[in-house]
Structures are given as structure tokens and as C-alpha cells.
Amino acid sequence: MPHNVRNWLAASKKRGMELGLERVFAAHQALISTPYDATVFHVAGSNGKGTLCATIAAHLQYLGHSTVLFTSPHLIRVEERVRVDGRPIDAHRFDGFLAEIQGIETQLGIELTYFEITFLVACLCAQGNDAEYFIVETGLGGRYDATRILPADASIITSLSLEHRDVLGDTLPLIAAEKAAIARPQKPLIVRKTSNNDAIEAIKFEAEHAGRSELNETPAPASLQWVEIPENVSVQQEALLLAKAVLSRMKINTDQLSGAVNRLNWPGRFQEIPAPWSGSILFDAAHNPSGLVRLLPQLVQQVKQRPSWSLVFGCTPQHDLIEFCEPLLDLCHQHSPDTIVLTKPQHGRYPAVSVKDLRALNWPSSCAIEICENAVESLKFLKQLQPEFTVAVGSLYLVGELYEALNLWGSEFMELFPANPQRGEG
């Protein structure tokens, strides 16, 4: 069975991305016939939604509660998308859930996408595991994302930016509306307040008109709560403030929230790990312009503490490549790395930006620039170079491919709550 269901899952990638709720709602109803015992948190946003999900899970775990966490994409193996009490789901159990979903797909005569299938695995796990809390990250947008079908008890929206414009709209109010459509009738909607007045009005409208009749919801206003967060805070600080707001709203003790967050080890998100040589590598998956802007102060703090550093960079297509790369270029001009490795993620949803296009950017002339076709070549070069400190940033797919090349699967660096987490925050 495992071989067959894994082949079926892999084949679903060919269907690409298909936003919509009808297929996944029908499958969910067929698979799960009783209400969830778990309290469900649903998180959307442009940046930091995965970090917020992990932060909520970390605190609940610290308080002794059982959790199932669904995030995407994964770094190395698909089981990472479904974490039970912080650890990736067991592969055999994952395969068993896949078989159930495959059977329902055949029975209903539908074709589910890769994302929908992995999300339904998380749903079956949350229900079958008797989890107390089910924390779910949206895949894209909110209104038509598969995760919208859940009966969430609280919804949260992190920072907003112009991203996925071809799908969500080309203005911030349009994007805000798509994400705010995760509002559930008569349930809390916790939102990081934006400075864009039109986006605020769009969010208010969605909150006032919450509820989807096709999901068996009775339309009614959501309970909107704004959270004021300073503009220049890090993703981690934003997550802490939003987690405190939603947990307090749900009457969950937050006294030890900061301590729980300090024990969190979120793979690939501002995570520093030892290199195979005498040095370390700091990984982060800033995947859009605002994400890279928010990462910059932390990166500056890190590289200023080091006598020398190197950069590994590769990314998937951007609406404006120069705008996306500008913060990183500024960092390199202000604190020049010894070496810049330009490379390409291999397994993203879209083909990567070519190394030729990356090479044409305004990198400092003082830097040695090395072109590597993939993560394996990049790591091979770094092993020869043996830099004391390396920053690997860009696509989450690139970070995952570097992790795989480093054979990190099964190590403590892949767990949310390892015994001795390695943290690279300044």
C-alpha cells in the first residue's frame, strides 16, 4: 500500500494549484462525520503565518496540551506538514490516512490537489488523535483555500503585503479581503492592524459579512479585534503579540508565553545550525519583498557580530525581482560578504529565477560570486570554502533542499521542541 498511495500523492502534483472549496468540502464531510473535539485556530497572512502557528503550538505544548499542527510547504519530507505535539507524523500513519483519502476520492469521483490531500491528512490526524488543539495555516489567500472549510474557533491574520497578485488581486485591499474571508460567524477574528485605510475597510466588510452557506455556516458578523503592532518588529515578535491576543481571547493563560517561544525551534525560519565544518549556517525563507525587508534588521545584527560571512541566495519568480532583492543588496553593500553563492531551488511550484538573472543584479564588486546550479552543488562549494558564518536565504524550497543535502531529517533541528534547540536570533 505505501508505494501505491505515495505514487498517487505524487501524481496529484500534476493537477497544480486549484483554489476552491467544493471538492475538499465533499471529501472532508465523507471522511469526518462528527464535530472536532479540538479547538481550531486558523491563520492567514502574507508573512509570518507559519511562525504564528508554531508559536501557538509551542505555548499550548508547554501548558501540557496535545496539538496537531498543519503548515506548508515542507522542507524535506511531506510528513512535516502534519506535526503531532511538534513532531512530524509517523510515515506509516500518514500512509494509512492517504489510503482513506484515496478511497474517498474514488468514491466521490473527484480529483484532489496535493495541498488538499495533505490538509485532509491533518484533519484525519486531528480527529483520530483526539487532539485538544488543531492549528492550521492557510496555503494561499483564505477565501478559496482548502483550509477555509474547517469550523475554526478563532481566525488570525498576520501582516499583509502585495503577494500572489495573479491570484489574490493587485492591490492591498483586494488581498486583505481574500485573507479576511477566513472570518467565521460569531467567532473571533484577530487581525494585525494595517496602515492602509482601504484594506482596513475591506477587512471590516468581510468580518461583518462572515459565513459561507455552502459550508453550512449561518452568516453572521465575526468578532473583529485589531492588534496594534509596531512597523519594524520581527516576524517572531509579531507572532508573540498576535499569539498573546488570540490566546487571551480564548481564555488560555499566557503568563509563560515568552518562555515557550524561546524554546521553539521552527525549522528553516531564522534557524542557525552547525555546519559540517567549523562554522554555522543561518537559514531563513523570506519569500516576498516585505518578508525580506522585515528580516533585514535581524540579518544586520547577525553579520555585524561576525568577522566575515558568506551568502547563499536563490528564489522563485517575483512580481518585481529588483524590488524583492533590494534589501539583500543593501545588506551586502553595507556589510559586504566575502562570497556570494547564487543558485536555484529545484522543486518549487514555479521554475526558479535563473542564476543569470540573479547575477545581473547590483551585487558589490568586492564580493567573489560563485554560480551553483542547485543546493547539492552549493553545499559542496561551501564545504570547500568553509566559511565561519553563512546566511542561506530566499525560497523555502531552496532551504529545504539545503537541509536535505545536509541530511537533517530525523535530527533535533527538524523538531519544534527539541531538548536543546539551536536558536540564531540576535
PyMOL commands that set and color helices and strands:
alter all, ss='L'
color gray80, all
select helices_A, chain A and resi 2-15+22-31+49-62+78-81+91-108+114-128+146-149+165-168+172-180+197-208+213-215+235-249+257-262+289-304+321-334+355-359+375-385+396-405+412-414
alter helices_A, ss='H'
color red, helices_A
select strands_A, chain A and resi 39-44+67-70+82-84+87-88+133-137+154-157+188-192+223-227+269-274+280-284+310-314+339-342+368-371+389-394
alter strands_A, ss='S'
color yellow, strands_A
deselect
rebuild
show_as cartoon
